[in-house]
Amino acid sequence: MNAVAVLSGLGKAVPDRIVTNDDLAAVMDTNDEWIRTRTGIRERRWAQPGQSSDDLGETAARMALTHFAGSVSAGIDRIDTVIKATFTPPSRCVTGAATIASKLGIRTPFAFDIQAACSGFVYGSAVAQGLIAAGIAKNVLVIGAEVTSTSIAPDDRGTAILFGDGAGAAIYTPGEVDEPGALGPFDLHTDGTASDILDWRGSDQMMNPAWHFNEQVNIDHHWFLQMNGTQVYKRAVPAMATSTQAALDMRGWSIDQLDHLIGHQANQRILHAVAQRLHLDPAKAFTNLQAYGNTSAASIPLALTEASEQGVLKAGDTVALTAFGAGLTWGSTTLIWPDLPPIPDIFS
């Protein structure tokens, strides 16, 4: 039987800069109550000028390597593949995975980026599963990292309140299909016919890493996120619920056997609606978006790391991961939570 990917390390990184709902209310027509009641978000982290998704991804990867092998240096020689999921790369030519691997000191890895927006980490984990099963890779570092604050239009309340910056990382190693930490079968989908409901708008450039929300810019000469929130909600809820159920069915689990749903942290209403469709207790749907907002490809590994740190995820718990994003993309998988060591605090 071919090996499968087993979760063996986790890490996270968020910028120091905290942007509260009140901070946004000072520069646009909104208020804290309006944002909280519609999204569940209280604050988010935004990068400092010059801080890129590669920078955050490197920090998250260092934590994951330490968690995996006891130290960064002990883990470096064991990593042969690096995958970075992002839609906010600092370079349109050089892959972030290659840059991060170089900064970490990983020698000549197989490194590449993927772009599946908010589904990027689930897609990247599926790629890791396939590479390990095919014998192409052994130890795979998957990073989800975004700096979305450079992509928010100052006149768009629909996106400015939602998105935050951050990174999460996971290390997968070869293992047996029934062991704790082993990823289950994946349910993955794409629908390009509705790509216009969540996309970029603008004219001159893919993004401007030097731009920050509180600066004056010529909006006509920048690319910004645009989103039809109503349509995203209508599509995300059934897609994530159906995909989660499909992943459970392939694993042979009933919804009653599921201990935790770790969904893409887009909106509290979406996560609760997905749980309701699945007839799952909403308390089983872990959320940390109140502190970080929607961090796109970073949201699931960031949530996994925090849920593990907080003791929410315990060895033997059954876990489902599910995401939905631009493309449109969506997908899900499952795992039994492994007995991982405590996650190191590299920020102290």
Salt bridges, closest charged atoms under 4 A:
ASP32 OD2 - ARG36 NE 2.60
ASP54 OD1 - LYS84 NZ 2.45
ASP55 OD1 - LYS103 NZ 3.34
GLU58 OE2 - ARG62 NH2 3.05
ASP77 OD1 - ARG107 NH2 2.66
ASP155 OD1 - ARG201 NH2 3.17
ASP187 OD2 - HIS189 NE2 2.94
ASP191 OD2 - ARG235 NH1 3.81
ASP204 OD2 - HIS221 ND1 2.65
GLU306 OE2 - LYS12 NZ 3.05
GLU309 OE1 - LYS12 NZ 2.95
ASP317 OD2 - HIS260 NE2 2.91
